[in-house]
Amino acid sequence: MSNNISGGGRGRNMMSSVDFYRRVPKDLTEATTLGAAMSLCAIAIMAILFLSETAAFARTRIVTSISLDENTAPQIRLNFNITMMDLHCDYVSVDVWDALGTNRQNVTKNVEKWQITESGERQYSGRNREQREVTHEEHDRTLEEMHAEDGVHALELTEQNFNQFLAENEMAFVDLFAPWCVWCQRLAPTWEKFAQEVKKLKMPVGVGKVDCMAQANLCRAQKVMAFPTIRWYHLGKPISPEYKMDRTVQALVGFSKRKLEMDEKYKEWEDKAVDTSDEEKNEKRKLFQAHRPEHPGCQVSGFLMVNRVPGNFHIEAKSKNHNLNSAMTNLTHIVNHLSFGDPMDRQSRRTKRILKQVPEEHRQFSPMDGSPYYTKDFHQAHHHYIKVVSTHLNMGNSKSNQLITYQFLEQSQIVYYETNNVPEARFSYDLSPMSVVVEKEGRKWYDYLTSLCAIIGGTFTTLGLIDAVLYKVLKPKKL
């Protein structure tokens, strides 16, 4: 029995020997007012530091870093929606070029066009398609031979008689051409033969032609953007769209007949002659002079899959069946939208939740949206230079809180062209090899516990040392 007791006592003694927190008997301690004050200070300081550390642990912050872009996809999606303010959809061409040698002319895939009228209304023009080559008629006589043998039937119009011609002819068909244009040269004998056929059939249609080199001011006022421009006039007003079908006598006569049949007054033109009084002619002239419609614009939208190398896409005026008038090519445009990568659904809850946490300076996904770029003079256009940076938004550990986007910076300047070159609105892009990582950073739980232990232990020890020093200094000395 005594052996068991002695064995238990030795065990307790061994355990007590490794005690880090040995107790001092109360009889050997002394409570002082200074100690009480230091204890209250210690409690207050520990409470303040505890609350601050807890608040810091609960709060997260957004940090950014730069790293090599690990995206290995060979292509990137380029989304665009651009309104050309003074360029008809028939002449809009989207071309792509890059440093790898890719050169795609008049891209048609995934591109749509919307015609913008003078009043700003948008009319669907259909998907972009390859322009159809029109048919031209071959003749065994030249235009000079026709004039010598049959006389002149298509009236030569100038600034002096153009308004009078439109006032005298409620329905008029006019060819606005340039002598150097190869398409105009092929059309010239056909147009003369068509005018002769109109007179033969006694159609109430005035047929005229305008040499835009000799009558440059007149063609500029009529906003002739391509040669030849074959335009139908009704009551002195040009009717859209312009004629773009086959350039044969049969096709031109058929088009004129359909135009006449669409008007109730001329529906039975073959059975009656139309006599117009001088008063009506004056009214038509006034109506024409009061209304000079602007050339409609075009909104072109869609997306391109481009290689991940420096390149550009540009919008220019181009046609398979016309020579463009560089002097009248106005490339004023509005960038409704331009972005890179898969389009973000900003209305989805996931995207809203992620973007809500991202600082404003890291949301340059489409900084050009809604920006107009005006060109006041001809022979000039805006060129845009875009630096694209891949941006990874990591707002959590799960994939639902991660988003890969592309930010970009843009600079624009006006480029001047030679008078014989057609301007183009160019968007040059360059993808950075680096990527920006934007992520939400918070403190780890073990870091938080370590800080709490440091606060408690450090405060207790520090104020204990201060208390000991003050006690030594302020303790009354024995005589």
Secondary structure by P-SEA (a helix, b strand, c coil): caaaaaaaaaaaaaaaaaccccccccccccccaaaaaaaaaaaaaaaaaaaaaaaaaabbbbbbbbccccccccbbbbbbcccccccccccbbbbbbcccccccccccccbbbbbbcccbbbbbccccccbbbbbbbbbcccaaaaaacccccccccccccaaaaaaaccbbbbbbcccccaaaaaaaaaaaaaaaaaaaacccccccccccccaaaaaaaaccccccccccccccccccccccccccaaaaaaaaaaaaaacccccccccbbbbbcaaaaaaaaaaaaaccccbbbbbbbbcccccccccccbbbbbbcccccccccccccccccccccccccccccaaaaaaaaacccccccccccccbbbbbccccbbbbbbbbbbbbbbbcccccccccccccbbbbbbbbbbcccbbbbbbbbbbbbcbbbbbbbbbbcaaaaaaaaaaaaaaaaaaaaaaaaaaaaaaccccc
